[in-house]
């Protein structure tokens, strides 16, 4: 569904392929069937990997934090639910869905578990044209929120419901990826779903909005890494995934120490991003993301840890609004078993790598302290 199509209020996306075979989905994404053990294929929910959001991965690749595990990062179709479909169908090994998309999969009996929680704080936000932000979130009642994919309604509804908004009075329009922000700026709809990292990138592209930031009002979780339940229950694969997530955790730690270096590494991987944002904006984008990835760390203590009460709140709200209808239990689908292994990286080496990274002149000139005042 693209091109400014209104999404019916109760017609939440299902996770069937809608007549499109999984083989076709895989072909569109350029994704081949998953390969043997010691190879992990990660699939994005965004339809692209040419973004700053995945900086921990590119840091880990550069410094060998994944060890001898072969890894790939693949875009998948822009359909928000593709990330769980492809994992379920063995076309990928790790998906990165929002809790909404993850819960839709669970409600339909797809056997997945969340094994590493990237977003300790809620990464999502609502963007408004300058001067049009309402006094509070209830001001969204009677308004239209523009999305880049219809599946994102599963992100918005629980956030708004938990914040006291009557979601039956909120409308959604799917304006398509990647143009939904431009659609709102040009006067279509009243607000847009956004997220940390993208907020800075939009500003760099001239899309300067006012925001309600999820990290300020929401106690719900954000995207996490999900794997097949069968892989989690396989001792050898479970051990491998622990080492794989250790690479991500080390990349997160590196970014905490040196966000300029993490940003430069991604920008060197994707030179085309230089035309979309300046070094200053790019570093701000990574620092916004790092704030969320390290969110609620006083409670979580370790990278990747799921806060059970946050996830239970999400599932409770989802059931209240009818988005979640399955009878799965939190402890069966949200797992912290791999978190100790994931955090067993050599912290001293990671810090040395971060401190010793040779910044280019452009990134060396970025003032991190000044950016902190804008976060």
C-alpha positions in Angstrom: 0.0 0.0 0.0 1.6 3.2 -1.1 0.8 6.6 -2.5 -1.3 8.4 0.2 -3.7 5.5 0.8 -5.8 5.8 4.0 -5.4 2.8 6.3 -8.7 1.5 7.7 -8.8 1.8 11.5 -9.1 -1.8 12.4 -7.4 -3.3 9.3 -4.1 -3.9 11.0 -1.6 -5.7 8.8 -1.5 -9.5 9.0 1.7 -11.3 8.4 0.6 -13.3 5.4 2.3 -12.4 2.2 -1.0 -11.3 0.7 -0.7 -13.6 -2.3 3.0 -12.9 -2.8 5.0 -16.0 -2.2 8.0 -15.9 0.2 10.2 -16.9 -2.8 9.1 -13.7 -4.5 9.7 -11.7 -1.3 13.2 -13.1 -1.1 13.9 -12.4 -4.7 12.8 -8.8 -4.4 15.1 -8.4 -1.4 18.0 -10.1 -2.9 17.9 -12.5 0.0 18.8 -16.2 -0.5 17.9 -19.1 1.8 19.8 -19.0 5.1 23.1 -20.9 5.0 25.0 -23.2 7.4 25.8 -22.6 11.1 28.4 -19.9 11.8 26.7 -17.6 9.2 24.2 -15.0 10.4 22.1 -13.0 8.0 20.4 -9.9 9.5 17.5 -8.3 7.7 16.4 -4.7 8.1 12.8 -3.4 8.7 13.5 -0.3 6.6 14.0 -1.6 3.1 17.6 -0.2 3.1 20.8 -0.6 5.1 22.3 2.7 3.8 21.5 4.4 7.1 23.4 5.3 10.3 21.0 3.3 12.5 23.1 0.1 12.3 26.4 1.7 13.3 27.2 -1.0 15.9 27.2 -3.6 13.1 29.6 -1.7 10.9 31.9 -1.0 13.8 31.9 -4.6 14.8 32.7 -5.7 11.2 35.6 -3.2 11.0 37.2 -4.3 14.2 36.4 -8.1 14.0 34.1 -8.1 17.0 32.0 -10.9 15.4 35.0 -13.2 15.5 34.8 -16.1 13.0 31.1 -15.7 12.4 30.3 -14.7 8.9 27.7 -12.0 8.8 25.6 -10.0 6.4 23.3 -7.0 6.7 20.5 -7.0 4.1 17.7 -4.6 3.4 14.7 -6.8 2.8 11.5 -5.4 1.2 10.2 -2.0 2.5 7.1 -3.8 3.9 7.5 -3.3 7.7 6.5 -7.0 8.4 9.1 -8.5 6.0 11.7 -8.6 8.7 9.8 -11.3 10.7 8.4 -13.1 7.6 11.9 -13.7 6.2 13.2 -15.0 9.5 10.3 -17.3 9.9 10.8 -18.7 6.3 14.6 -19.2 6.8 15.4 -16.5 4.3 17.2 -14.6 7.1 18.4 -15.5 10.6 17.9 -12.3 12.6 15.2 -9.7 12.2 14.9 -6.3 13.7 11.2 -5.6 14.1 9.4 -3.0 16.2 7.6 -4.6 19.2 4.4 -4.0 17.3 5.4 -6.1 14.3 7.0 -8.7 16.6 3.7 -9.0 18.5 1.7 -9.3 15.3 3.9 -12.3 14.4 3.5 -13.8 17.8 -0.3 -13.4 17.7 -0.3 -15.4 14.5 1.7 -18.2 16.0 5.0 -17.5 14.2 7.6 -19.1 16.5 10.1 -16.3 17.2 11.9 -15.0 20.3 13.4 -11.6 21.0 17.0 -12.3 22.0 18.7 -8.9 22.2 16.9 -5.6 22.9 18.6 -2.7 21.1 16.4 0.1 22.2 16.3 0.6 26.0 14.3 3.7 25.5 11.5 4.3 23.1 13.1 5.3 19.8 9.9 6.5 18.1 8.5 10.1 18.0 5.8 12.2 16.3 6.9 15.0 14.0 4.8 18.2 13.3 5.2 21.1 11.0 6.7 24.1 12.8 4.1 25.9 14.9 1.5 23.1 14.6 2.5 20.8 17.4 -0.4 20.5 19.8 -0.2 21.1 23.5 -0.1 17.4 24.3 -0.5 14.1 22.6 -4.3 14.1 23.0 -4.1 16.8 20.4 -3.6 14.0 17.9 -7.2 13.0 18.3 -9.0 13.9 15.1 -5.7 14.2 13.2 -4.0 12.1 10.5 -0.6 10.6 11.1 1.5 9.9 7.9 3.5 6.6 7.8 6.1 5.2 5.5 4.5 1.8 5.7 1.1 0.6 6.7 2.6 -1.8 9.2 3.8 1.2 11.3 0.3 1.6 12.7 1.3 -1.3 15.0 4.0 1.0 16.4 1.8 4.1 16.8 -1.4 2.6 18.4 0.2 1.2 21.5 2.3 4.3 22.1 -0.7 6.6 21.8 -3.0 4.3 23.8 -0.5 4.0 26.7 -0.3 7.8 26.7 -4.0 8.2 27.1 -5.0 9.0 23.5 -8.3 7.8 22.1 -6.8 5.9 19.1 -10.3 5.4 17.5 -10.1 9.1 16.7 -6.7 8.9 15.0 -6.4 8.3 11.3 -3.4 7.0 9.3 -2.1 7.4 5.8 0.6 5.4 4.1 2.6 7.8 2.0 5.3 5.3 1.2 9.0 4.9 1.9 11.1 7.1 1.9 8.8 10.1 1.2 6.4 10.2 4.1 8.4 13.0 5.9 8.3 15.1 2.7 4.6 14.4 2.4 3.9 15.9 5.9 6.1 18.9 5.2 4.2 19.6 2.1 0.9 19.7 4.0 -0.4 16.1 3.7 -1.6 14.9 7.1 -0.9 16.5 10.5 2.0 14.5 11.8 4.5 11.8 10.9 6.0 8.9 12.7 9.7 9.4 13.1 12.5 8.0 15.3 15.8 9.1 16.8 18.6 9.3 14.2 16.1 10.0 11.5 15.2 13.1 13.3 18.6 14.6 12.8 18.8 13.3 9.2 15.5 14.9 8.3 16.8 18.2 9.7 19.8 17.9 7.5 17.5 17.5 4.5 15.6 20.6 5.4 12.7 18.8 7.1 12.7 20.8 10.3 9.9 19.6 12.5 8.7 20.0 16.1 8.5 16.7 18.0 6.9 14.7 20.8 9.8 12.3 21.6 8.9 8.8 22.7 11.8 8.8 25.2 10.1 11.6 27.1 6.6 10.1 27.5 6.8 6.4 26.7 7.8 3.4 28.8 7.3 1.0 25.9 10.2 -0.9 24.4 11.6 -0.3 20.9 13.1 -2.6 18.2 14.8 -5.8 19.2 16.7 -8.6 17.5 14.5 -11.7 17.0 15.5 -15.2 16.0 13.6 -18.4 15.3 12.5 -20.2 18.5 14.0 -23.5 17.1 17.4 -21.8 16.8 17.1 -20.5 20.3 16.4 -24.1 21.6 19.3 -25.5 19.6 22.3 -25.5 22.0 25.0 -25.0 19.3 23.0 -22.2 17.5 22.2 -20.5 20.8 25.8 -20.4 21.7 26.6 -18.9 18.3 24.0 -16.2 18.6 25.4 -15.3 22.0 28.8 -14.6 20.3 27.0 -12.8 17.4 25.2 -10.4 19.7 28.5 -9.9 21.5 29.7 -8.2 18.3 26.7 -5.9 18.4 27.2 -5.1 22.1 30.9 -4.3 21.5 29.9 -2.0 18.6 27.4 -0.2 20.9 30.2 0.2 23.5 32.5 1.6 20.9 29.8 4.1 19.9 29.4 5.2 23.4 33.1 6.0 23.7 33.5 7.6 20.3 30.3 8.6 18.4 32.4 10.5 15.8 34.4 7.4 14.9 31.3 5.2 14.7 29.7 7.8 12.4 32.8 8.0 10.2 32.9 4.3 9.8 29.3 4.1 8.5 29.9 7.1 6.2 32.9 5.5 4.7 30.9 2.3 4.2 28.2 4.3 2.3 29.8 7.4 0.7 26.4 8.4 -0.8 25.2 9.5 2.6 27.6 12.4 2.4 25.2 14.1 0.0 22.4 13.8 2.6 24.0 15.2 5.7 27.0 17.1 7.0 29.4 15.4 9.4 27.8 17.5 12.2 24.3 16.2 11.4 25.5 12.7 10.9 27.2 12.6 14.3 24.1 14.1 15.9 22.0 11.3 14.3 24.3 8.6 15.8 24.2 10.3 19.2 20.4 10.4 19.1 20.4 6.7 18.4 23.1 6.0 21.1 20.8 7.8 23.6 18.1 5.3 22.9 20.3 2.2 22.7 21.7 3.1 26.1 18.3 4.1 27.4 17.3 3.1 31.0 20.8 1.6 31.5 20.5 2.3 35.2 17.8 -0.5 35.2 19.1 -2.7 32.4 22.8 -2.7 33.4 23.9 -4.5 30.2 23.6 -4.0 26.4 20.7 -5.9 24.9 18.8 -6.5 28.2 15.0 -6.6 27.9 13.2 -4.9 30.8 10.4 -7.4 31.5 8.0 -4.8 32.9 8.4 -2.6 29.8 7.6 -5.5 27.4 4.7 -6.7 29.6 3.2 -3.2 29.4 3.4 -3.3 25.6 1.7 -6.7 25.5 -1.0 -5.6 27.9 -1.7 -2.5 25.9 -1.7 -4.4 22.7 -4.2 -6.9 24.0 -6.4 -4.0 25.3 -6.6 -2.4 21.9 -7.1 -5.7 20.1 -3.8 -5.6 18.3 -2.5 -8.7 20.1 -4.9 -11.7 20.4 -2.5 -14.6 21.0 -2.1 -16.2 24.4 1.7 -16.2 24.5 3.5 -15.5 27.7 6.2 -12.9 28.2 8.8 -15.4 29.5 8.3 -17.6 26.4 9.0 -15.0 23.8 11.3 -12.4 25.4 14.6 -13.9 26.5 17.6 -12.5 28.4 19.5 -15.8 28.3 22.2 -14.5 25.8 22.8 -11.1 27.5 25.7 -12.2 29.8 27.5 -13.8 26.8 26.8 -10.7 24.6 28.4 -8.4 27.2 31.5 -10.6 27.7 33.5 -8.7 25.1 36.9 -7.3 25.9 35.9 -3.9 27.2 39.4 -2.6 27.5 40.2 -3.4 23.9 36.9 -1.8 22.6 37.8 1.4 24.5 41.3 1.3 23.1 39.9 0.9 19.6 37.5 3.8 20.1 40.1 6.1 21.7 42.8 5.3 19.1 40.6 5.7 16.0 42.1 8.2 13.5 39.4 10.7 12.8 39.3 12.5 9.5 39.7 16.3 9.6 36.0 16.7 9.0 34.9 14.4 11.8 37.6 15.6 14.1 36.2 19.1 13.8 32.7 18.0 15.0 31.9 19.4 18.4 30.3 16.6 20.4 29.7 18.7 23.5 27.7 21.2 21.4 25.6 18.4 19.9 24.8 17.1 23.4 23.0 20.4 24.0 20.7 19.7 21.0 19.8 16.1 22.0 
